[in-house]
Amino acid sequence: MKNTTNNKTDINDISILTSSHSTFDTRIFHKEACSLANAGYDVTLITPHYESTVRNGVKIKAVGSEDSESADFGHAREIYTEAKNTETDVYHFHDPGLIPFAILLSYELDAKVIYDCHEDYKRAFRHYNYPPDYLNPITTRLYPTLQSLSARRFDGVVAATDWIARDFNKRGHENVTLVRNFPKKSILKSDNISIKAEHKHTLVYVGGLSEQRGLFRMLRLTRDLRDQGMDIGLWLIGYLNSNDENKAKKYINKNGLESNIRLFGYVDPDKLFDYLKSADIGLCLLNSKRAEYIIPTKMFEYMYSELPIIATRTTATKQYLPDDCGILVSEEAAEWVKAAKEILLNSNKKKNMGKAGKKRVETKYCWETEQQHLLSFYKDL
């Protein structure tokens, strides 16, 4: 960790920086920023957005002119400039693209710098549009070391998974805290179920939509179940870029699935529960190579909504999805169909899995308990 001349005994002001997530990202804004603001900190979120504003007690300082989930170098530089001009006690940043600017802040300012590491980027970069594929051998070999060396300039690391935390610990980093991305129970509540199911059985998916995240696997599963005589619908809730949307619509039209698939787009977290409570199974058919050590937040949202889960078998899902809450499957489509029918055609199994999942979230896998790790981390700073 860096040597600092910061003699402040109290932390009051926190600036959160993100260049590669939407402004109201669930982890960054709804969980971490709001929890810190509710704990009495003065929190500012610096990010690409339409306008500067205040929401839920968090001040938003906008750079650029639009919200973005994949800001370029120019946006990152603007975030750095804005951060440098913002008087604060802590800079808490979330993206690898901001690491060079965070290092500059650590040298230039009398403030603490925290790195919030969301993924095993050595693995994740292989499935991103950047860096270019031809750089993958270099990236996967060098990035973990470069990330670790950079983090020695920072005052702490917040890790989103057990495996990220362990890797930093193995590399000699001491001030590492595990803050997992569990659902916020206060958001997932509703007295009204306003979304009407149009089929006897409804599958649902929440989160970013892409081929790597199982988009075409879910479309195929819906097609196969329909072809086996089941009255089935699929609700896809989340951001879908134009390229994948065009591919998905071609697949839907080619297979005559127009009446079976609903694309809802992004839904505010406080409205999400209405959709989930109206479905029958939550899907998490991610690419296992891409998601081997990623803890899918959607699983816990499904659990709290009393939805049985069908998830790809990975190191992470084996640890966080008990057998009494869902079914783990391989990459084989036949297994997805078998698991779906096993749940949908057995109402007692479906009900019992749902109840077990909700109990697990209420007692263990929720943000209301996980946020204490974040608050303790800041108290110890």
Secondary structure as GFF3:
##gff-version 3
##sequence-region A 1 381
A	DSSP	beta_strand	13	17	.	.	.	ID=ss1
A	DSSP	pi_helix	26	33	.	.	.	ID=ss2
A	DSSP	alpha_helix	34	38	.	.	.	ID=ss3
A	DSSP	beta_strand	42	48	.	.	.	ID=ss4
A	DSSP	beta_strand	53	55	.	.	.	ID=ss5
A	DSSP	beta_strand	58	63	.	.	.	ID=ss6
A	DSSP	alpha_helix	73	84	.	.	.	ID=ss7
A	DSSP	beta_strand	90	93	.	.	.	ID=ss8
A	DSSP	three_ten_helix	96	98	.	.	.	ID=ss9
A	DSSP	alpha_helix	99	108	.	.	.	ID=ss10
A	DSSP	beta_strand	112	117	.	.	.	ID=ss11
A	DSSP	alpha_helix	121	124	.	.	.	ID=ss12
A	DSSP	three_ten_helix	125	127	.	.	.	ID=ss13
A	DSSP	three_ten_helix	133	135	.	.	.	ID=ss14
A	DSSP	alpha_helix	136	151	.	.	.	ID=ss15
A	DSSP	beta_strand	156	159	.	.	.	ID=ss16
A	DSSP	alpha_helix	162	170	.	.	.	ID=ss17
A	DSSP	beta_strand	176	178	.	.	.	ID=ss18
A	DSSP	beta_strand	201	206	.	.	.	ID=ss19
A	DSSP	alpha_helix	215	227	.	.	.	ID=ss20
A	DSSP	beta_strand	232	237	.	.	.	ID=ss21
A	DSSP	alpha_helix	242	254	.	.	.	ID=ss22
A	DSSP	beta_strand	261	265	.	.	.	ID=ss23
A	DSSP	alpha_helix	269	276	.	.	.	ID=ss24
A	DSSP	beta_strand	281	284	.	.	.	ID=ss25
A	DSSP	alpha_helix	288	291	.	.	.	ID=ss26
A	DSSP	alpha_helix	297	304	.	.	.	ID=ss27
A	DSSP	beta_strand	309	312	.	.	.	ID=ss28
A	DSSP	alpha_helix	315	320	.	.	.	ID=ss29
A	DSSP	beta_strand	326	329	.	.	.	ID=ss30
A	DSSP	alpha_helix	333	344	.	.	.	ID=ss31
A	DSSP	alpha_helix	347	363	.	.	.	ID=ss32
A	DSSP	alpha_helix	367	380	.	.	.	ID=ss33
###
